[in-house]
Amino acid sequence: MDYTAFFKKNLDTLKSEGRYRHFANIERRAGDFPKADLHTPEGKKEIIIWCGNDYLGMGQHPKVVEATTKTIAQCGAGAGGTRNISGTTRYHVELEKELADLHNKEAGLVFTSGYVANEATLSTLGTLLPNCIIYSDSENHASMIQGIRHSKAQKRIFKHNDVEDLRRLLMQDDPSCAKLIVFESVYSMDGDIAPIKEICAVAKEFGALTYIDEVHGVGMYGQKGGGIAQARELEDEIDIIQGTLGKAFGLIGGYITGSKELIDFVRSFAPGFIFTTSITPSVAAGCIASIQHLKTSDQERVRHQNNARTLKGKCAAAGIPYLKSESHIVPVIIGNAEKCKQVTDALLHDYQIYVQPINYPTVPIGTERLRLTPSAIHTEEMADQLVAALVEIWQRFDLSFSDCSIEDTNAA
């Protein structure tokens, strides 16, 4: 077999469809987010990032930077091993206590990423729970889908945010089987929010465990940043809350929280936890500082929500067709992979604005989009510059304007 020809053929297909990813060589500048330097063969230039997940700017917060640098000076650069060998330090232990407290749960468990947290936890539970059936929202993240697939458990896919379809599926299955309902709080591609209360009620009715992915909710919603479930006072109704340390908290890592027994079970049986080197002590220390700050400070959350409303209002006034939702995410629909790439190229090269195109398989073909993520540290002037650039690009490429935002029929 000509392996090189096989690889090239598939890459050429991606390129011809306009779906090939070109990575930008970016250098973020602490104290100056969301500005960054873009490095090119011609040199570097300043850009403004509008597709980042450091929603609150905590990656540059003085408390986080101080905790990280202080710990790396004390403990060195690496973790020194897996958690089961020598990679559990006092910083990991303290971080897991902070996460449990954040979500008002008994215990927490830290993984190397949110992806790994989902994949490892769901594959372990699906494999080891007796006769387990997993009920998964049709729009769940790829990490959740992989975890379910690797578990080899029976699976049922319910229509997105459709509680009645979930109920229909549960009614058809053996009451004696273990059941796990898996869904997200904020769906990152459309920005819509799950009907958490209704899903939890159905789960209780049928004796199912609930598993919520809060990666786009933690830090930004709730009285102390615990996410959408906390904001709606539903944390006690959910068995497993999963989150990330790589978005609103500004660093890297993932986690789950739940009862002591459940967390200990995953810790003891999940290969994705057992057989991988732990996050570094310096990262864990930075996460602790970030979580502790956001538990007591709502200034970042308030600014973030205000900036999201501001950007949505400016897009609506200019006729930029964004998908309406309750959350902070602003999906701007283009509907064509090639044009989507043209738009993002124009934004970068002509306006020094960095946004990555979102296309298949992340979203269905024909729904290609920009996913704008306003942060707590964007300014109104930056929003004006972005919308003005979009208007000019829309005119240049003869894209359709809208007289109002697109209604998201999936919103809770």
Order of alpha helices (4+ residues) and beta strands (2+ residues): alpha-beta-beta-beta-alpha-alpha-beta-alpha-beta-alpha-beta-alpha-beta-alpha-beta-alpha-beta-beta-alpha-alpha-alpha-alpha-beta-alpha-beta-beta-beta-alpha
